Amino acid sequence: MKNENPLKDKSYALAIEIVKLSKKLASENKEYVLINQLLKSGTSIGANIREAEFAQSKADFTSKMSIALKEAAETEYWLMLLRDTSFIDDVTAQKMLEHNTEILKMLISTVKKSKE
């Protein structure tokens, strides 16, 4: 991947991490409902960022980025819940939470700027 858009690249990389984690947890017969929730929210971040690239208006762009922001906040919740219920270890959770926090910060900044 080229580093043309760090937000797009980071959200895609996080989605890959989440898909791999989900596959691993599913193969270990872990909690499927929580895994599916994480998979949905974690992959939706990048999907909404991609949609925003082709927004029809500034309002549409802001809306898509705001949805991505909400999905990133939800992803943080599922990661913390999986960690705190011992479905994922602290090291894995910390790495993914840090990655997600970077994306959250970038999305907050992007949404604020798009509303100016």
C-alpha positions as CSV (number, residue, x, y, z in Angstrom):
1,M,0.0,0.0,0.0
2,K,1.1,3.5,-0.8
3,N,1.1,6.1,1.9
4,E,-1.1,8.5,0.0
5,N,-3.7,8.7,2.7
6,P,-2.5,7.7,6.2
7,L,-6.1,7.5,7.6
8,K,-7.2,5.2,4.8
9,D,-4.0,3.1,5.1
10,K,-4.2,2.8,8.9
11,S,-7.9,1.9,8.9
12,Y,-7.3,-0.8,6.3
13,A,-4.4,-2.2,8.3
14,L,-6.6,-2.3,11.4
15,A,-9.3,-4.1,9.4
16,I,-6.7,-6.7,8.4
17,E,-5.7,-7.2,12.1
18,I,-9.3,-7.5,13.1
19,V,-10.1,-10.1,10.4
20,K,-7.0,-12.1,11.4
21,L,-8.0,-11.9,15.1
22,S,-11.5,-12.9,14.3
23,K,-10.4,-15.9,12.3
24,K,-8.1,-17.0,15.1
25,L,-10.7,-16.6,17.8
26,A,-13.3,-18.5,15.7
27,S,-10.9,-21.3,15.1
28,E,-10.4,-21.6,18.9
29,N,-14.2,-21.8,19.3
30,K,-14.3,-18.6,21.3
31,E,-17.3,-16.2,21.7
32,Y,-18.8,-15.7,18.3
33,V,-21.2,-12.8,19.0
34,L,-18.5,-10.6,20.3
35,I,-16.2,-11.5,17.5
36,N,-18.9,-10.7,14.9
37,Q,-19.5,-7.3,16.6
38,L,-15.8,-6.5,16.5
39,L,-15.5,-7.7,12.9
40,K,-18.5,-5.5,11.8
41,S,-17.4,-2.3,13.5
42,G,-13.7,-2.7,12.8
43,T,-14.0,-3.3,9.1
44,S,-16.7,-0.6,8.8
45,I,-14.2,2.1,9.7
46,G,-12.2,1.8,6.5
47,A,-15.3,1.2,4.4
48,N,-16.8,4.5,5.5
49,I,-13.5,6.3,4.9
50,R,-13.4,4.8,1.4
51,E,-17.0,5.9,0.8
52,A,-16.1,9.4,2.0
53,E,-13.4,9.7,-0.8
54,F,-16.2,9.7,-3.3
55,A,-18.7,11.8,-1.3
56,Q,-21.3,13.8,-3.3
57,S,-20.9,16.9,-1.1
58,K,-19.1,18.3,1.9
59,A,-22.1,17.2,4.0
60,D,-21.9,13.7,2.7
61,F,-18.2,13.6,3.4
62,T,-18.7,14.8,6.9
63,S,-21.5,12.2,7.4
64,K,-19.3,9.3,6.2
65,M,-16.4,10.4,8.3
66,S,-18.7,10.8,11.4
67,I,-20.0,7.2,10.8
68,A,-16.3,6.0,10.6
69,L,-15.7,7.8,13.9
70,K,-18.6,6.1,15.6
71,E,-17.5,2.7,14.3
72,A,-14.0,3.4,15.7
73,A,-15.5,4.2,19.1
74,E,-17.5,1.0,18.9
75,T,-14.4,-1.0,17.9
76,E,-12.6,0.3,21.0
77,Y,-15.5,-0.9,23.1
78,W,-15.4,-4.4,21.7
79,L,-11.7,-4.7,22.0
80,M,-11.8,-3.6,25.6
81,L,-14.6,-6.0,26.3
82,L,-12.8,-8.9,24.7
83,R,-9.7,-8.1,26.7
84,D,-11.5,-7.7,30.0
85,T,-13.3,-11.0,29.5
86,S,-10.0,-12.8,28.7
87,F,-10.9,-13.6,25.1
88,I,-7.8,-11.8,23.9
89,D,-4.6,-11.2,25.8
90,D,-3.4,-7.8,27.1
91,V,-0.6,-7.5,24.6
92,T,-2.9,-8.1,21.6
93,A,-5.5,-5.8,22.9
94,Q,-3.1,-3.0,23.7
95,K,-1.6,-3.1,20.2
96,M,-5.0,-3.0,18.6
97,L,-6.3,-0.4,20.9
98,E,-3.3,1.9,20.2
99,H,-3.8,1.4,16.5
100,N,-7.5,2.2,16.9
101,T,-6.8,5.3,19.0
102,E,-4.6,6.7,16.3
103,I,-7.5,6.3,13.9
104,L,-9.9,7.9,16.4
105,K,-7.7,10.9,16.8
106,M,-7.3,11.3,13.0
107,L,-11.1,11.0,12.5
108,I,-11.9,13.5,15.2
109,S,-9.6,16.0,13.6
110,T,-11.0,15.3,10.1
111,V,-14.6,15.6,11.3
112,K,-13.9,18.9,13.1
113,K,-12.2,20.4,10.0
114,S,-14.9,19.2,7.7
115,K,-17.5,21.1,9.8
116,E,-15.7,24.4,9.6
